């Protein structure tokens, strides 16, 4: 399951999509909006995406994760629109027979998503300032 949604992400639904009787581990990554950037107070993030290309790229990430790590299933859901402090903007779930490949594939998926998937975010500050943020692979 690879999707872009414009509503709150159902964490249980994403996790259920990767459940498998052969899986002894399910690892999830949940990216949430925090209330600061540097010294600035953040109210929310605004996400935009080139949806069809983003989904295609997320599928490629899933294919590469499956080839590189011994996993059973992977699901990636990213939210667009306004995401307030404490809400999830991205959820990645990976199942595998053992925990290590699940952890490695999950880390690979979020790092690669931030580098190549056409999703952009704008931070909305309490001061009223708005700032587009580029993905920076150095912040992991």
C-alpha positions as CSV (number, residue, x, y, z in Angstrom):
1,X,0.0,0.0,0.0
2,X,1.5,3.3,-1.1
3,X,-0.8,6.3,-0.9
4,X,-1.1,10.1,-0.5
5,X,-4.0,11.2,1.7
6,X,-5.6,14.5,2.6
7,X,-6.8,13.4,6.1
8,X,-5.5,12.0,9.3
9,X,-3.5,8.8,8.8
10,X,-5.0,5.7,10.3
11,X,-2.0,4.1,11.9
12,X,-3.7,0.8,12.6
13,X,-4.8,0.5,8.9
14,X,-1.2,1.1,7.7
15,X,0.2,-1.5,10.1
16,X,-2.5,-4.0,9.2
17,X,-1.6,-3.8,5.5
18,X,1.9,-5.3,6.3
19,X,0.7,-8.0,8.7
20,X,1.7,-11.5,7.7
21,X,1.7,-14.9,9.4
22,X,5.4,-15.2,8.4
23,X,6.3,-11.9,10.0
24,X,7.9,-12.0,13.4
25,X,8.4,-8.2,13.4
26,X,6.6,-5.1,12.3
27,X,8.5,-1.8,12.5
28,X,6.8,1.5,12.0
29,X,8.1,5.0,11.5
30,X,5.7,7.9,12.3
31,X,6.8,11.4,11.3
32,X,4.9,14.0,13.3
33,X,4.8,17.8,13.2
34,X,6.9,19.3,16.0
35,X,6.3,22.8,17.5
36,X,9.6,24.4,16.6
37,X,12.2,24.9,14.0
38,X,15.4,26.5,15.4
39,X,14.1,29.4,17.4
40,X,10.8,29.7,15.6
41,X,7.5,28.3,17.0
42,X,5.6,26.2,14.4
43,X,1.8,26.1,14.2
44,X,1.5,23.5,11.4
45,X,3.1,22.2,8.3
46,X,1.5,22.5,4.8
47,X,2.3,19.6,2.5
48,X,1.9,19.5,-1.3
49,X,2.7,16.7,-3.6
50,X,2.9,15.7,-7.3
51,X,0.6,12.8,-6.3
52,X,0.9,10.4,-9.2
53,X,4.7,10.7,-9.3
54,X,5.0,10.5,-5.5
55,X,3.1,7.3,-5.4
56,X,5.2,5.9,-8.2
57,X,8.4,6.8,-6.4
58,X,7.0,5.3,-3.1
59,X,6.3,2.0,-5.0
60,X,9.9,2.1,-6.3
61,X,11.2,2.6,-2.7
62,X,9.1,-0.4,-1.7
63,X,10.5,-2.5,-4.5
64,X,14.1,-1.5,-3.7
65,X,13.5,-2.3,0.1
66,X,12.2,-5.7,-0.8
67,X,15.2,-6.4,-3.0
68,X,17.8,-5.1,-0.5
69,X,16.3,-6.4,2.8
70,X,14.6,-9.7,3.7
71,X,11.1,-8.2,4.3
72,X,7.6,-9.5,3.8
73,X,5.7,-6.3,3.1
74,X,6.0,-2.5,3.2
75,X,3.4,0.3,3.3
76,X,4.0,4.1,3.0
77,X,1.3,6.7,3.6
78,X,2.0,10.4,3.4
79,X,-0.4,13.2,4.2
80,X,-0.9,16.4,2.2
81,X,-2.6,19.6,3.3
82,X,-2.3,21.1,6.8
83,X,-0.7,18.9,9.4
84,X,-0.9,20.4,12.9
85,X,1.6,20.0,15.8
86,X,1.5,16.4,17.1
87,X,-0.2,15.0,14.0
88,X,1.4,12.4,11.7
89,X,2.5,13.5,8.2
90,X,4.0,10.1,7.2
91,X,3.7,6.5,8.3
92,X,5.9,3.7,7.1
93,X,5.3,0.1,8.2
94,X,7.6,-2.8,7.3
95,X,7.1,-6.5,8.2
96,X,9.8,-9.1,8.2
97,X,10.6,-12.5,9.7
98,X,13.1,-10.8,12.1
99,X,13.4,-7.3,13.5
100,X,16.8,-6.2,12.0
101,X,15.7,-6.3,8.3
102,X,12.5,-4.5,9.2
103,X,14.4,-1.7,11.0
104,X,16.9,-1.4,8.2
105,X,14.2,-1.3,5.5
106,X,12.1,1.2,7.4
107,X,15.1,3.5,7.8
108,X,16.0,3.1,4.1
109,X,12.4,4.0,3.2
110,X,12.1,7.2,5.1
111,X,15.6,8.4,4.1
112,X,14.9,7.7,0.5
113,X,11.4,9.2,0.6
114,X,12.8,12.5,1.9
115,X,15.5,12.5,-0.8
116,X,13.5,11.6,-4.0
117,X,9.7,11.8,-3.6
118,X,8.1,15.0,-4.9
119,X,6.5,16.1,-1.6
120,X,7.1,19.7,-0.4
121,X,6.4,21.2,3.0
122,X,5.9,24.8,4.2
123,X,6.2,25.7,7.9
124,X,3.6,28.0,9.3
125,X,4.9,29.9,12.3
126,X,3.1,31.5,15.2
127,X,4.6,34.9,14.0
128,X,2.6,34.5,10.8
129,X,5.8,33.8,8.8
130,X,5.6,31.0,6.2
131,X,8.7,29.2,5.1
132,X,9.2,26.4,2.4
133,X,11.5,23.8,3.7
134,X,13.8,21.7,1.5
135,X,14.5,18.1,2.5
136,X,17.9,17.7,4.0
137,X,19.3,14.2,4.2
138,X,21.7,15.4,6.9
139,X,18.8,15.6,9.4
140,X,18.0,11.9,10.0
